[in-house]
Amino acid sequence: SDEGYIAISIKLGETVTTSSGQQLLNVIDLTITAVEGTIVTPISEFGEKIIVTLPLPSDVVNKDKVAVYYIDEETGILHYVQSKVVGDEIVFKTGHFSKFAIVEQNITFSDLAKYEWARQFIESLASKSIIKGKGEDTFAPGDQITREEFTVLLARALDLPKAEFEGVFADVTEVNAWSVLEIEAANRAGIVQGANGKFDPKANITREQMVTMIIRALNYDSPTALKDVKSTVSFSDSTAISGFAKESIGFA
């Protein structure tokens, strides 16, 4: 318009060295600026996430182990960005523009031999930095998972926006440094609610709790995804399903 306009810029080709010493080639620098006369104002944060589609690099070997990462320019640390491969393109959601890289990793663990049915999924999530092992080369695939661990997994997968510590749950404090911000982010997103002001982070998660969290996560990410879904499945132990989980289990 006569009053001003929005300019979108995509720069490709910069090389960035991460905090681990990894060199990333063809880093993508996305910028949006508002131009009004001679005044140019960078816009770095958006009210809602926007969707960006980019072509996959030609040297990708395994599409299932590719993800987009945001590069923290101050620290050189990579942060996973919610992304997925569709054909020969990668689609990602972001609430801000800065420098991004399309990275393929091939992470595996030495203790997956008896879990071949799960290997593909474990390696895919690990290669995208969504899940981590319990040691340098150990995944512990047969271990129980806690409420805390599963919440962090969902928060990473959805790239939930984190904020300063708020103290939402009495039993999730800054002592839980590795998980507290993810748990509070999941609470803001409506994925976890806890009970009586507590979250019980170290308790093993139950099947009904896990399904409820997954359905809430799906609704957060895609509010219309379950619009026309009807449940036709009945379980012989349905009377054992808690009230809070019945609808979610039906959808799942």
N, C-alpha and C positions, 0 to 999 in steps of 0.2 A: 504494500500500500504506500501512499505518499508519506505516511508517518514513519514507516520502518519495515524491516523484514527480518526473517530468520535465516541464517546461513548455516549449512551443514557441511562439514569438511571431513574427508576420510584420507588419511595419509598412511601409506604402506611402505615398508622397507627398512625401518629403523632396527638396529641391533641393540638388545638390552641384555645385560648380565645380571642374573638373579642373585639373591643372597647366598645361594648354595654354589655359585660359580658357574651355573649353567648359562650358556649363551643362547638367546632366543633370536632367531632371524625373522625378518618380515613382520615385526611388531606393528599392530594396527593402532593408529592414533585417531580416535573419533572425537570430534568437537562440534558443539553447537553454539552459535553466538547470536545475540540479538543486536541488530544494527539499527540505530536511530540517528540519522544525520551523520555526524562525525563521531558519535559515541558508540563504541563496540563493547558489549557486555557478554563475557563467557557465561554459559548456562551449564552447570556441572551436575545438578541434582534435578530429578523429575518427581512430580507428585505420584505417578504410578510408573511401574516398569514398562519399558518399551521393548519391542521385538526387533532384533537385528538378524539378517540372514547374510552369510558370507560364503564364498566358494571354499571347499576344502583344499588344502595344499595338495599338490600332485604327488608328493612323496609319502602320503599316508599309507600305512600297511594294514592296520586293523582299525576300522571305523568305530568299533565298539570300545576302543580305548583312547578316544580323542575327546577333548573338552576344551572349552574356552576359559581362560584365566585373566583376571584383572591384575595388573602389575602395580604394586604400591611403589611409587617412584622414590619415596623417602627411604624405604627399607629394602627394596628389591625383592620382597616376598610376593609369591604368587597366591592369589585367592580364587578358588573355584567359582565360576559363574554358571548358573543354571543353564544348561545347554544340551542339545541333542543333534545327532546327525540325521538328516533327511536326504536320501539320495546322495548326491555329490556336493551337498551344502551342509553347513552347520548353522543351527538357529539358536540364538541365546537371548535371554531376558536380562535387562540391566536397568537399574534405577539411576545410573550416572554414566557419563561419558568420560573416558580417559584413555589409557593405553591398555590394549588387550592383545593376547597371544593365543593362537590355536596350537595346542600341545598334545602330542601323542606320547603316552608312557606305556611301559610294559611291566607292570608290577605283579609278582606272584609270591607264593609262600611255600615253604617246604613241607607243610603238614596237610596238604590237600589231597593226598593220594586216595584216601578212602571216601572222598567227597567229590568224585568226578561230576556228579549230577549238579553240583553247585559251583564248580570251578569257574565256569564262564562268567557267572554273575559276580562272584567274589572278585575275580581279577578285573572285571570291568569297573566295578565301583571303586576298587583300590587304585586303579590306574587313573581314575578321575578325581582322586583325593577326597572321595565322599566317606569311605571307611578306611580305617587303619588297622594294622595288626596289633598283637599284644607283645610283640618283640620285634627285633630287626627282621627276622625271617619267619615269624610265627603268627598265624591267624587265629588259632584255637577254634576251629569251626564247630566243635561239639559243645562248647561252653554255653551256659545260659547267658541271656542278655538282660541287662537291667533297664529300668524305666529311663534312667539318666542316659545310658548308652544309645537306646533306640531314639530318644528325643533328639540327641545330637546328630544322629544319622539323618533324620528327617530334616532338621534345620540346615544341615550342609547341603542335602540334595536340593532343597528349595531355595538355597542361598538367601535365607531369611535375614532381613536387616537387623543388625545388632545395635544396642544402645548402651548407655552407661548402666551400671548395676543399680537396680531399684529395690531389691529385697522383697519381691512378690511373694515368695514362699519362705516360711520360717525356717525350714530345714534345707534351703538352697542358698548358701551364703558365698562370700568370696573365698571360702575354704575350698569350694568346688570350682576352682579357677578355670579348669579346662572345659567346664560344661555350663556354668551359671548363665552366661550371656545367651547361649543357644536355648536353654530352657526358658528363660524369660522371653526370648524372641518367639518361641513356639506358643507361649501363653498369650502374647499379644496377637498372634495370628489365629487364636482360637483352637489350636491343635491339642493343647494340654490345659487342664483346669485344676488338677489336684483335688484335695478334699480337706475341708476344715483348716484352710490356710497352709496346708503342708503338701509336699509333692512326693515324698518317700522315694528319693532318687536311687537308693541302693537296692531297692526291692526288685526281684526278678519280675519282668513284665509278663502279664498273662496274655493268652491268645485274644481274649475279648478286648483287652486294653489296646493291644497292638492294632487290631482291625479298626477300632474306633479312631485311633490316631491317624491311621492311613486314610480313612474316608474323610476325616476333617482336613487332612493335608491336601487331598484331592479337591475338596470344595474350596479351599483357600486358593489353590493354584488355578482352578478352572471352575468357577461357580456354576456353570451350566452343564458340566460333564455328566451329572447324574439326573438331569431334568426328566428324562423319559424312562429311566431304569425302574423296572418293577421286579420285586423279589418273588420267585416261585419255588424257592427251596425251603423245606422244613427239616428240622433236626430233631431226632428222638430225645435229645437232652436240652431242648429249648427252654424248659423250665429252669434250667441252671444258668441261663444267660441273664446277666444283670440288666436292669431296666435301661441304664444309660447306653448299653451296647446293642440293644435289639435292632434298632433302625440301621445302624452302621453294618452289622453282620448281615442283615437282609440285603443291603446294597452290595456288599462285597461278594 
